[in-house]
Amino acid sequence: MNNKEKIFVRKTAPENSARMVESIYGCKWSLTVYQLLAHDINRPGEMVRNVEGLTTKVLNQCLKRNVEFGILEKVSFNELPPRVEYHVTEFGTKFLDILTQLDALQNEIDHQYNV
């Protein structure tokens, strides 16, 4: 019997970040919202007007999920009529970098297998 001390412990998947990526990719509008924000379209009404098929209800659910994850921040202005804008947080920038890397990896896989 080997009495050697074990150096490594079982590695597990990063649960929270994996769930976050899955949730974002599972929402068919999140990636579109990130594109809009990259083009300085950050007000919900403007987002709905710029994307065919996007409804206010679905957009609000998507934005809320992204705020809860800390990817986006909601900025409310004390004006009449009320004005709300969304911006990518510092954490969100890191998260979007990871999504960009996943997209590049997918492109490489597609190219490799000529999908």
C-alpha positions in Angstrom: 0.0 0.0 0.0 1.3 3.5 -0.9 1.4 5.8 2.1 2.4 8.8 -0.1 0.5 12.0 0.7 -1.8 13.1 -2.0 -1.0 16.4 -3.5 -4.0 17.1 -5.7 -7.7 17.2 -4.9 -10.5 16.6 -7.3 -11.0 19.6 -9.6 -14.6 20.6 -10.1 -16.3 22.8 -12.7 -16.8 26.5 -11.8 -20.5 26.2 -11.0 -21.6 29.8 -10.8 -19.7 31.1 -13.9 -20.8 28.1 -15.9 -24.4 28.6 -14.9 -24.1 32.3 -15.8 -22.7 31.5 -19.3 -25.4 28.9 -19.8 -28.1 31.4 -18.7 -26.8 34.1 -21.0 -26.5 31.9 -24.0 -29.9 30.4 -23.1 -31.5 33.9 -23.4 -31.7 34.5 -27.1 -31.6 38.3 -26.7 -28.6 38.8 -24.3 -26.0 38.8 -27.1 -28.1 41.2 -29.1 -28.4 43.5 -26.1 -24.6 43.5 -25.8 -24.3 44.5 -29.4 -26.7 47.4 -28.9 -24.7 48.6 -25.9 -21.5 48.4 -27.9 -23.2 50.8 -30.4 -24.2 53.2 -27.5 -27.8 52.1 -27.7 -28.5 51.9 -24.0 -32.1 52.9 -23.4 -34.7 50.2 -23.4 -37.2 51.9 -25.8 -34.4 52.6 -28.2 -33.3 48.9 -28.0 -36.8 47.7 -28.8 -37.1 50.1 -31.8 -33.7 48.9 -33.2 -34.3 45.1 -33.1 -37.1 43.4 -35.0 -39.0 40.9 -32.8 -37.8 42.2 -29.5 -40.6 43.1 -27.1 -40.4 45.3 -24.1 -41.5 42.5 -21.7 -38.7 40.1 -23.0 -36.1 42.9 -23.0 -36.9 43.8 -19.4 -36.5 40.2 -18.3 -33.2 40.0 -20.1 -31.9 43.3 -18.7 -33.0 42.3 -15.2 -31.1 39.0 -15.4 -28.0 40.7 -16.6 -28.2 43.3 -13.8 -28.7 40.5 -11.2 -25.5 38.8 -12.6 -23.6 42.1 -12.3 -22.9 42.2 -16.0 -25.0 45.4 -16.6 -25.8 48.3 -14.3 -29.1 50.1 -14.4 -28.9 53.9 -14.2 -32.2 55.7 -13.4 -32.3 59.5 -13.9 -34.6 61.6 -11.7 -36.4 63.2 -14.7 -39.8 63.5 -16.2 -40.5 61.5 -18.2 -38.4 58.9 -16.4 -35.2 57.9 -18.2 -33.3 54.6 -17.6 -30.0 53.6 -19.2 -28.0 50.4 -19.0 -24.2 50.1 -19.1 -21.7 47.3 -18.9 -20.0 47.0 -15.6 -16.3 46.3 -15.0 -17.2 42.7 -14.2 -19.4 42.7 -17.3 -16.5 43.7 -19.5 -14.5 40.7 -18.2 -17.5 38.4 -18.8 -18.0 39.7 -22.3 -14.3 39.1 -23.0 -14.9 35.4 -22.1 -17.9 35.3 -24.4 -15.8 36.7 -27.2 -13.2 34.0 -26.6 -15.9 31.3 -26.6 -17.1 32.7 -29.9 -13.6 32.6 -31.4 -13.2 29.0 -30.2 -16.5 28.1 -31.8 -15.4 29.7 -35.1 -12.2 27.7 -34.9 -14.1 24.5 -34.3 -16.5 25.3 -37.2 -13.6 26.0 -39.5 -11.8 22.8 -38.4 -14.8 20.6 -39.0 -16.1 22.6 -42.0 -19.5 22.9 -40.3 
